[in-house]
Amino acid sequence: QVQLVESGGGLVQAGGSLSLSCAASGRFFRINAMGWYRQAPGKQRELVATITRGAITNFADSVKGRFTISRDNTKNMLYLQMNSLKPEDTAVYYCNAHSVTSPHGGPESNYWGQGTQVTVSS
């Protein structure tokens, strides 16, 4: 039982910056890997960046050098700092998380937020 709520989306000009946040709440033992995904109209959802609980990161080639993913495990928060934004970055951005329900072990569960709109004008 994990709820994910994204915030920080909006309208910005090309070359500008935006910072997204994702707050996790509910009943769980621990959140493991987390990530940001995005989906533009008429296109499939694609990976933007992922981060492990130990802060190991991975980025899509299209955002390397421009985006930064981070997390605060004590606050159950996930962040995405987006710089040098381009019109092709326009999409709904989704927060994703894998969690473990019991301290006794067992399989992970996968959760998604409802998304936040990012629009970059040219």
Secondary structure, DSSP 4 states (H G I P E B T S, - for coil): -EEEEEE--EEEETT--EEEEEEEEES-SEEEEEEEEEE-TTS--EEEEEE-TT--EEE-TTTTTTEEEEEETTTTEEEEEE-S--GGG-EEEEEEEEEE--TT---EEEEE---EEEEEE-
